[in-house]
Amino acid sequence: MPTQHGGGGGGLGDLVDMTLRLARVDMSVALIFAMHCQQVMAVVRHADGPLAERLLPALGKGNVYLASVTTERRKGGSLLSSDSTPGRTPAP
């Protein structure tokens, strides 16, 4: 996350290094970390206007976490279905 949004300012090399360090201890944790970071990087690189103004500072402060549709409960990783309403987490 860029420093102007409250992040540490790390780059892709830092992400790869940290993911490898995590993977040496727990590959599942490394996968979750890398997936979260790639979602954040996509928003940092492509969001603009009101979305960027609201979301990037919240991400930088750690108030919001992103996940892909593959991490949604009860769906088995299907990319073509979703139980979630945008901006909400489904109840267990």
TIMI-2910 file (N, C-alpha, C, CB; in pm, 1 decimal, decimal comma, always signed):
<rs>
+----------+----------+----------+----------+----------+----------+----------+----------+----------+----------+----------+----------+------+
!      n_x !      n_y !      n_z !     ca_x !     ca_y !     ca_z !      c_x !      c_y !      c_z !     cb_x !     cb_y !     cb_z ! resn !
+----------+----------+----------+----------+----------+----------+----------+----------+----------+----------+----------+----------+------+
!    +85,0 !   -117,0 !     +0,0 !     +0,0 !     +0,0 !     +0,0 !    +90,1 !   +124,0 !     +0,0 !    -97,0 !     -0,6 !   +122,9 !  Met !
!    +64,6 !   +217,7 !    -89,8 !   +144,9 !   +340,4 !    -94,2 !   +137,6 !   +417,3 !    +37,9 !    +98,1 !   +430,2 !   -209,4 !  Pro !
!   +246,6 !   +486,0 !    +70,6 !   +251,2 !   +561,2 !   +196,3 !   +147,5 !   +672,8 !   +200,9 !   +389,5 !   +619,6 !   +216,9 !  Thr !
!   +112,9 !   +732,4 !    +85,7 !    +14,7 !   +840,8 !    +85,7 !   -124,8 !   +793,7 !   +128,1 !     +7,6 !   +903,7 !    -52,1 !  Gln !
!   -144,8 !   +660,6 !   +132,3 !   -272,5 !   +605,2 !   +177,4 !   -258,5 !   +533,9 !   +312,0 !   -328,0 !   +508,4 !    +72,7 !  His !
!   -145,2 !   +556,1 !   +379,6 !   -126,2 !   +498,3 !   +511,7 !    -53,9 !   +365,2 !   +513,5 !   -256,4 !   +481,9 !   +576,0 !  Gly !
!     -6,1 !   +320,2 !   +398,7 !    +64,0 !   +192,6 !   +392,7 !   +213,3 !   +207,5 !   +414,3 !    +38,7 !   +126,2 !   +260,6 !  Gly !
!   +281,9 !    +96,5 !   +406,5 !   +425,5 !    +94,5 !   +427,2 !   +507,5 !   +129,1 !   +305,2 !   +465,4 !    -37,5 !   +475,1 !  Gly !
!   +443,4 !   +137,5 !   +187,7 !   +512,2 !   +177,6 !    +66,6 !   +592,0 !    +67,3 !     -0,9 !   +601,8 !   +289,2 !    +97,1 !  Gly !
!   +569,7 !    -57,3 !    +38,5 !   +642,2 !   -168,8 !    -22,2 !   +602,0 !   -190,3 !   -167,3 !   +618,4 !   -296,2 !    +56,9 !  Gly !
!   +687,1 !   -261,2 !   -238,6 !   +661,3 !   -290,8 !   -378,7 !   +641,9 !   -439,4 !   -402,5 !   +774,4 !   -239,5 !   -464,5 !  Gly !
!   +639,2 !   -475,8 !   -527,8 !   +616,1 !   -614,6 !   -566,3 !   +725,7 !   -706,2 !   -510,1 !   +609,9 !   -626,8 !   -719,4 !  Leu !
!   +850,2 !   -661,0 !   -511,8 !   +958,6 !   -741,3 !   -455,8 !   +938,7 !   -770,9 !   -308,5 !  +1090,1 !   -671,4 !   -475,5 !  Gly !
!   +888,9 !   -672,1 !   -234,2 !   +860,6 !   -691,2 !    -91,8 !   +749,4 !   -793,9 !    -72,1 !   +821,5 !   -557,5 !    -26,2 !  Asp !
!   +648,2 !   -786,7 !   -157,8 !   +537,4 !   -881,9 !   -151,1 !   +588,2 !  -1023,8 !   -174,9 !   +428,2 !   -845,8 !   -254,1 !  Leu !
!   +669,1 !  -1041,5 !   -276,6 !   +722,5 !  -1174,3 !   -307,6 !   +809,5 !  -1224,9 !   -193,1 !   +803,5 !  -1171,0 !   -438,6 !  Val !
!   +896,0 !  -1138,5 !   -140,4 !   +983,3 !  -1178,0 !    -30,4 !   +902,6 !  -1221,9 !    +91,4 !  +1076,5 !  -1063,0 !     +7,2 !  Asp !
!   +803,7 !  -1143,1 !   +129,5 !   +723,5 !  -1177,1 !   +247,3 !   +642,0 !  -1304,0 !   +223,1 !   +630,0 !  -1060,6 !   +284,2 !  Met !
!   +588,5 !  -1320,2 !   +103,7 !   +512,2 !  -1441,1 !    +72,7 !   +600,5 !  -1564,7 !    +83,7 !   +451,1 !  -1431,8 !    -68,2 !  Thr !
!   +722,7 !  -1557,7 !    +32,5 !   +815,1 !  -1670,7 !    +43,3 !   +850,3 !  -1700,6 !   +188,2 !   +942,1 !  -1642,9 !    -35,9 !  Leu !
!   +870,1 !  -1597,2 !   +267,5 !   +900,2 !  -1617,7 !   +409,7 !   +784,2 !  -1687,1 !   +480,6 !   +931,1 !  -1483,2 !   +478,3 !  Arg !
!   +662,9 !  -1641,1 !   +451,9 !   +544,9 !  -1703,8 !   +511,6 !   +529,4 !  -1848,2 !   +464,7 !   +418,8 !  -1623,7 !   +477,2 !  Leu !
!   +554,9 !  -1872,6 !   +337,4 !   +537,7 !  -2006,3 !   +280,6 !   +631,3 !  -2107,9 !   +344,0 !   +560,4 !  -2002,7 !   +130,9 !  Ala !
!   +746,5 !  -2064,3 !   +387,6 !   +840,0 !  -2156,0 !   +453,3 !   +785,8 !  -2206,2 !   +587,0 !   +974,7 !  -2087,4 !   +474,6 !  Arg !
!   +692,3 !  -2131,1 !   +644,0 !   +632,8 !  -2168,2 !   +772,3 !   +495,1 !  -2231,1 !   +752,4 !   +622,3 !  -2045,4 !   +864,1 !  Val !
!   +412,1 !  -2168,1 !   +667,6 !   +274,6 !  -2215,9 !   +646,7 !   +229,0 !  -2173,1 !   +507,2 !   +177,2 !  -2160,0 !   +757,3 !  Asp !
!   +217,3 !  -2269,2 !   +417,8 !   +181,8 !  -2236,4 !   +279,4 !    +41,0 !  -2180,1 !   +266,2 !   +194,8 !  -2359,0 !   +192,6 !  Met !
!    -50,8 !  -2222,7 !   +351,5 !   -187,0 !  -2169,3 !   +346,9 !   -189,4 !  -2021,6 !   +382,2 !   -278,0 !  -2247,0 !   +441,7 !  Ser !
!   -115,5 !  -1984,7 !   +484,8 !   -106,9 !  -1843,8 !   +524,9 !    -45,9 !  -1761,7 !   +412,0 !    -23,1 !  -1828,0 !   +654,9 !  Val !
!    +58,5 !  -1814,3 !   +349,3 !   +122,4 !  -1743,7 !   +237,7 !    +24,8 !  -1722,3 !   +123,1 !   +244,7 !  -1821,3 !   +188,2 !  Ala !
!    -55,4 !  -1822,6 !    +92,9 !   -153,9 !  -1810,5 !    -14,7 !   -257,8 !  -1704,2 !    +17,4 !   -222,5 !  -1944,6 !    -39,4 !  Leu !
!   -308,7 !  -1705,6 !   +138,1 !   -408,7 !  -1605,4 !   +178,6 !   -348,6 !  -1465,0 !   +173,0 !   -461,4 !  -1635,2 !   +321,6 !  Ile !
!   -227,6 !  -1450,8 !   +224,5 !   -159,1 !  -1321,7 !   +222,6 !   -140,9 !  -1272,1 !    +79,3 !    -22,9 !  -1332,0 !   +292,9 !  Phe !
!    -89,6 !  -1358,0 !     -7,8 !    -65,1 !  -1317,9 !   -147,2 !   -194,4 !  -1282,4 !   -219,0 !     +6,6 !  -1429,6 !   -222,7 !  Ala !
!   -300,5 !  -1358,2 !   -194,5 !   -429,0 !  -1328,0 !   -259,1 !   -482,8 !  -1193,2 !   -211,6 !   -531,9 !  -1439,5 !   -230,1 !  Met !
!   -472,6 !  -1167,0 !    -81,7 !   -518,0 !  -1037,6 !    -29,6 !   -436,6 !   -925,0 !    -93,7 !   -505,2 !  -1032,8 !   +125,7 !  His !
!   -305,6 !   -941,3 !    -98,0 !   -218,9 !   -836,4 !   -151,7 !   -243,6 !   -812,0 !   -299,8 !    -73,6 !   -872,6 !   -129,5 !  Cys !
!   -270,9 !   -916,6 !   -376,8 !   -296,3 !   -893,4 !   -519,8 !   -428,0 !   -819,6 !   -539,8 !   -298,4 !  -1026,9 !   -597,1 !  Gln !
!   -524,6 !   -841,1 !   -451,5 !   -649,4 !   -764,8 !   -458,9 !   -622,8 !   -617,8 !   -428,0 !   -754,7 !   -822,3 !   -361,0 !  Gln !
!   -542,5 !   -592,2 !   -325,8 !   -507,6 !   -454,8 !   -289,5 !   -431,1 !   -388,4 !   -403,7 !   -423,7 !   -452,0 !   -159,4 !  Val !
!   -335,4 !   -459,1 !   -462,1 !   -257,1 !   -401,4 !   -572,0 !   -346,3 !   -366,6 !   -691,6 !   -146,4 !   -499,2 !   -615,7 !  Met !
!   -445,8 !   -449,5 !   -718,9 !   -537,3 !   -420,0 !   -828,8 !   -614,8 !   -291,7 !   -801,6 !   -634,3 !   -536,9 !   -850,8 !  Ala !
!   -661,2 !   -274,4 !   -678,2 !   -734,8 !   -152,8 !   -642,6 !   -642,2 !    -31,3 !   -648,9 !   -797,0 !   -166,0 !   -501,1 !  Val !
!   -521,8 !    -42,4 !   -594,0 !   -426,9 !    +68,6 !   -595,3 !   -398,1 !   +112,4 !   -739,2 !   -295,9 !    +28,5 !   -523,6 !  Val !
!   -380,6 !    +16,6 !   -827,5 !   -343,5 !    +49,0 !   -965,7 !   -460,2 !    +95,1 !  -1052,4 !   -280,1 !    -70,3 !  -1029,4 !  Arg !
!   -582,7 !    +52,2 !  -1019,9 !   -692,8 !    +76,5 !  -1113,4 !   -809,7 !   +157,4 !  -1059,1 !   -743,8 !    -52,0 !  -1160,4 !  His !
!   -820,3 !   +174,8 !   -928,2 !   -932,2 !   +252,0 !   -873,9 !   -905,4 !   +401,3 !   -892,5 !   -954,8 !   +218,7 !   -723,5 !  Ala !
!  -1011,6 !   +474,6 !   -915,1 !   -999,7 !   +619,6 !   -922,7 !  -1127,8 !   +683,0 !   -870,3 !   -970,7 !   +665,7 !  -1068,0 !  Asp !
!  -1130,5 !   +812,9 !   -862,8 !  -1248,9 !   +886,9 !   -820,3 !  -1292,8 !   +852,3 !   -679,4 !  -1361,7 !   +861,3 !   -915,0 !  Gly !
!  -1423,9 !   +852,9 !   -655,4 !  -1477,0 !   +828,4 !   -520,8 !  -1436,1 !   +693,4 !   -462,1 !  -1626,8 !   +837,3 !   -523,8 !  Pro !
!  -1425,1 !   +590,1 !   -547,0 !  -1384,1 !   +459,5 !   -496,2 !  -1245,2 !   +468,2 !   -435,0 !  -1386,6 !   +354,0 !   -608,3 !  Leu !
!  -1151,4 !   +524,4 !   -507,3 !  -1014,4 !   +537,2 !   -457,0 !  -1009,3 !   +627,0 !   -333,9 !   -922,2 !   +592,7 !   -566,3 !  Ala !
!  -1082,9 !   +736,1 !   -334,7 !  -1081,1 !   +831,1 !   -223,4 !  -1131,2 !   +769,2 !    -93,4 !  -1165,1 !   +952,3 !   -257,5 !  Glu !
!  -1227,5 !   +677,4 !   -102,9 !  -1283,1 !   +615,4 !    +16,9 !  -1210,8 !   +486,1 !    +54,9 !  -1430,3 !   +587,1 !     -3,7 !  Arg !
!  -1179,3 !   +404,3 !    -43,9 !  -1127,6 !   +271,3 !    -15,8 !   -978,8 !   +269,4 !    +18,4 !  -1152,4 !   +182,9 !   -133,2 !  Leu !
!   -897,2 !   +344,1 !    -54,8 !   -752,6 !   +336,2 !    -32,9 !   -710,3 !   +378,2 !   +108,2 !   -681,6 !   +422,6 !   -134,0 !  Leu !
!   -762,2 !   +489,0 !   +164,6 !   -725,4 !   +521,8 !   +302,8 !   -773,9 !   +416,5 !   +403,2 !   -782,4 !   +657,9 !   +340,3 !  Pro !
!   -890,7 !   +358,3 !   +380,4 !   -942,3 !   +254,1 !   +470,0 !   -854,2 !   +129,6 !   +463,7 !  -1088,1 !   +218,1 !   +433,2 !  Ala !
!   -807,3 !    +94,5 !   +345,1 !   -714,9 !    -17,8 !   +332,0 !   -582,8 !    +12,2 !   +401,2 !   -690,8 !    -50,4 !   +184,6 !  Leu !
!   -530,9 !   +131,6 !   +381,9 !   -403,9 !   +171,0 !   +442,1 !   -406,8 !   +169,3 !   +593,7 !   -365,8 !   +307,5 !   +395,0 !  Gly !
!   -521,7 !   +201,8 !   +651,6 !   -535,8 !   +201,6 !   +797,4 !   -563,8 !    +62,0 !   +853,0 !   -647,1 !   +296,2 !   +838,7 !  Lys !
!   -593,0 !    -32,4 !   +764,9 !   -627,5 !   -167,1 !   +811,0 !   -771,6 !   -179,7 !   +855,5 !   -537,6 !   -207,1 !   +923,8 !  Gly !
!   -856,5 !    -84,1 !   +816,9 !   -998,2 !    -89,0 !   +853,1 !  -1078,8 !   -179,6 !   +761,7 !  -1056,9 !    +49,7 !   +850,6 !  Asn !
!  -1024,0 !   -209,8 !   +644,5 !  -1092,5 !   -290,0 !   +543,4 !   -994,6 !   -392,9 !   +490,5 !  -1148,4 !   -201,0 !   +427,7 !  Val !
!  -1042,1 !   -512,6 !   +466,5 !   -961,6 !   -617,9 !   +404,7 !  -1034,9 !   -665,5 !   +280,5 !   -935,4 !   -736,7 !   +504,0 !  Tyr !
!   -959,3 !   -698,0 !   +177,9 !  -1017,2 !   -746,0 !    +53,0 !   -994,4 !   -895,2 !    +38,6 !   -957,8 !   -671,0 !    -67,0 !  Leu !
!  -1086,5 !   -959,8 !    -28,3 !  -1072,1 !  -1101,9 !    -59,9 !  -1133,4 !  -1125,2 !   -197,4 !  -1140,3 !  -1192,8 !    +49,2 !  Ala !
!  -1094,8 !  -1231,8 !   -259,2 !  -1150,9 !  -1263,9 !   -390,4 !  -1276,9 !  -1347,6 !   -373,5 !  -1047,4 !  -1338,6 !   -477,8 !  Ser !
!  -1351,4 !  -1365,1 !   -481,4 !  -1472,9 !  -1446,1 !   -474,5 !  -1441,9 !  -1591,1 !   -441,2 !  -1548,8 !  -1438,5 !   -605,9 !  Val !
!  -1319,4 !  -1633,6 !   -460,1 !  -1285,0 !  -1772,2 !   -429,6 !  -1278,3 !  -1798,6 !   -279,9 !  -1152,8 !  -1807,9 !   -493,2 !  Thr !
!  -1276,2 !  -1694,4 !   -197,3 !  -1269,4 !  -1712,9 !    -52,6 !  -1407,1 !  -1707,2 !    +12,9 !  -1179,2 !  -1608,0 !     +8,8 !  Thr !
!  -1510,0 !  -1693,1 !    -65,0 !  -1645,2 !  -1683,6 !    -11,1 !  -1691,6 !  -1817,5 !    +46,1 !  -1742,2 !  -1636,4 !   -119,6 !  Glu !
!  -1764,1 !  -1811,5 !   +155,6 !  -1815,0 !  -1932,9 !   +221,0 !  -1914,1 !  -2007,5 !   +131,4 !  -1882,1 !  -1897,2 !   +354,7 !  Arg !
!  -1919,6 !  -2137,7 !   +147,3 !  -2021,1 !  -2227,4 !    +87,7 !  -2022,4 !  -2230,7 !    -64,3 !  -2156,3 !  -2187,1 !   +134,6 !  Arg !
!  -1920,3 !  -2188,0 !   -134,0 !  -1930,8 !  -2186,4 !   -279,0 !  -1831,7 !  -2276,4 !   -349,8 !  -1913,7 !  -2048,6 !   -327,7 !  Lys !
!  -1736,4 !  -2334,0 !   -279,1 !  -1644,7 !  -2427,9 !   -339,3 !  -1550,2 !  -2368,7 !   -442,4 !  -1720,9 !  -2534,9 !   -401,1 !  Gly !
!  -1524,8 !  -2239,1 !   -438,3 !  -1429,3 !  -2176,8 !   -529,7 !  -1482,9 !  -2143,0 !   -666,9 !  -1314,1 !  -2264,6 !   -545,6 !  Gly !
!  -1613,2 !  -2157,8 !   -689,2 !  -1670,2 !  -2126,2 !   -819,8 !  -1659,7 !  -1976,9 !   -849,0 !  -1816,6 !  -2171,3 !   -826,7 !  Ser !
!  -1599,7 !  -1943,2 !   -961,9 !  -1585,1 !  -1802,0 !   -999,7 !  -1712,0 !  -1744,0 !  -1061,0 !  -1470,5 !  -1786,3 !  -1097,4 !  Leu !
!  -1809,3 !  -1828,3 !  -1091,4 !  -1929,0 !  -1782,4 !  -1161,5 !  -2050,2 !  -1768,0 !  -1071,0 !  -1961,7 !  -1876,7 !  -1272,8 !  Leu !
!  -2032,1 !  -1781,2 !   -940,0 !  -2144,1 !  -1765,3 !   -848,4 !  -2099,7 !  -1684,9 !   -726,6 !  -2200,2 !  -1902,9 !   -805,5 !  Ser !
!  -2198,0 !  -1626,3 !   -657,6 !  -2167,8 !  -1549,6 !   -537,8 !  -2289,9 !  -1545,8 !   -447,5 !  -2122,3 !  -1406,9 !   -573,8 !  Ser !
!  -2264,9 !  -1557,3 !   -316,7 !  -2371,0 !  -1541,9 !   -217,6 !  -2367,7 !  -1403,7 !   -154,1 !  -2358,9 !  -1649,0 !   -109,8 !  Asp !
!  -2267,2 !  -1324,0 !   -186,7 !  -2245,7 !  -1196,0 !   -120,1 !  -2310,4 !  -1080,2 !   -193,7 !  -2098,7 !  -1170,1 !   -105,2 !  Ser !
!  -2354,1 !   -983,5 !   -114,6 !  -2393,5 !   -854,8 !   -165,7 !  -2267,8 !   -769,8 !   -162,8 !  -2511,3 !   -790,9 !    -82,7 !  Thr !
!  -2238,1 !   -693,4 !   -267,1 !  -2114,8 !   -611,7 !   -264,2 !  -2107,7 !   -527,9 !   -137,9 !  -2107,4 !   -520,1 !   -387,6 !  Pro !
!  -1990,9 !   -531,5 !    -74,0 !  -1969,2 !   -453,1 !    +46,1 !  -2015,1 !   -519,4 !   +173,7 !  -2036,7 !   -324,5 !    +32,6 !  Gly !
!  -2066,9 !   -642,1 !   +162,7 !  -2114,8 !   -712,4 !   +282,2 !  -2057,0 !   -852,9 !   +285,3 !  -2269,9 !   -717,5 !   +285,6 !  Arg !
!  -2045,4 !   -908,4 !   +404,1 !  -2000,8 !  -1045,3 !   +421,6 !  -2121,9 !  -1130,3 !   +453,6 !  -1893,1 !  -1056,6 !   +533,0 !  Thr !
!  -2138,7 !  -1246,3 !   +388,4 !  -2255,7 !  -1329,6 !   +417,3 !  -2249,3 !  -1387,2 !   +558,3 !  -2266,9 !  -1442,9 !   +315,0 !  Pro !
!  -2362,6 !  -1409,0 !   +617,5 !  -2370,2 !  -1470,2 !   +749,8 !  -2330,5 !  -1616,0 !   +738,9 !  -2512,2 !  -1456,3 !   +810,2 !  Ala !
!  -2269,2 !  -1672,3 !   +846,5 !  -2228,6 !  -1813,5 !   +842,4 !  -2346,0 !  -1907,3 !   +834,6 !  -2146,2 !  -1847,8 !   +963,1 !  Pro !
+----------+----------+----------+----------+----------+----------+----------+----------+----------+----------+----------+----------+------+
</rs>
